[in-house]
């Protein structure tokens, strides 16, 4: 049985993570970031974990004392890619 939801690949997961991180009030730990990201049923855990690591490796997120923060690069690229997320996903994120 396939996953439901709108997010199905790592690129979309990265867009979603950047979208969420732009909207959180401050640094978040891995568990909180996971909880926020799983707002879409299509997100697979291992793809999520790899996406977070890749965003840190590419300088979109920074990991400081076990807390993730979005970088200026992440903010710039997140804004560019924001429209690639399904409208229903963005609305669901904005409500949470």
C-alpha positions in Angstrom: 0.0 0.0 0.0 1.4 3.4 -1.0 1.7 6.4 1.2 -1.1 8.9 1.3 -0.6 12.7 1.4 1.1 15.1 -1.0 4.7 14.8 0.1 6.4 11.8 -1.6 10.1 12.5 -2.2 13.0 14.0 -0.4 13.0 17.3 -2.3 9.4 17.9 -1.2 10.3 17.0 2.3 13.1 19.5 2.3 10.7 22.2 1.0 8.3 21.3 3.8 11.0 21.4 6.5 12.2 24.8 5.3 8.6 26.1 5.2 8.1 24.9 8.8 11.4 26.2 10.1 10.7 29.6 8.7 7.5 29.7 10.9 8.7 28.3 14.2 9.5 30.8 17.0 12.9 29.4 17.7 15.3 26.5 17.6 13.6 23.0 17.7 14.9 19.5 18.5 14.7 16.6 16.1 11.6 15.1 17.7 9.7 18.4 17.4 10.8 18.9 13.8 9.7 15.4 13.1 6.3 15.9 14.7 5.8 19.1 12.7 6.9 17.5 9.4 4.6 14.5 9.8 1.6 16.8 9.3 1.5 15.2 5.8 0.9 11.4 5.7 3.2 11.0 2.7 6.4 11.7 4.7 8.4 8.6 5.4 10.6 8.7 8.5 13.9 7.7 6.9 13.4 10.1 4.1 12.7 12.8 6.7 15.9 11.9 8.7 18.0 12.0 5.5 16.5 15.2 4.4 17.3 16.9 7.7 20.9 15.7 7.6 21.2 16.9 4.0 19.8 20.3 4.9 22.4 20.6 7.6 25.2 19.5 5.2 24.2 22.0 2.6 23.9 24.9 5.1 20.2 25.4 5.0 19.8 24.3 8.6 22.3 24.6 11.4 22.5 22.2 14.4 23.4 23.9 17.6 23.4 22.0 20.9 20.9 19.5 19.6 18.6 22.2 18.3 17.9 23.0 14.6 17.7 26.6 13.3 17.1 27.8 9.8 20.0 29.7 8.2 19.8 32.8 5.9 20.5 30.4 3.0 17.6 28.2 4.2 15.3 31.2 4.4 16.2 32.4 0.9 15.8 29.0 -0.7 12.7 28.2 1.3 10.9 31.3 0.1 11.9 30.5 -3.5 10.5 26.9 -3.2 7.5 27.6 -1.0 5.0 27.6 -3.9 6.1 24.1 -4.8 4.3 22.8 -1.7 0.7 21.8 -2.2 -1.6 24.5 -0.9 -3.4 22.1 1.4 -0.1 21.1 3.0 0.8 24.8 3.6 -2.7 25.4 5.1 -2.3 22.4 7.4 1.1 23.6 8.5 -0.1 27.1 9.2 -3.0 25.8 11.4 -0.6 23.8 13.6 
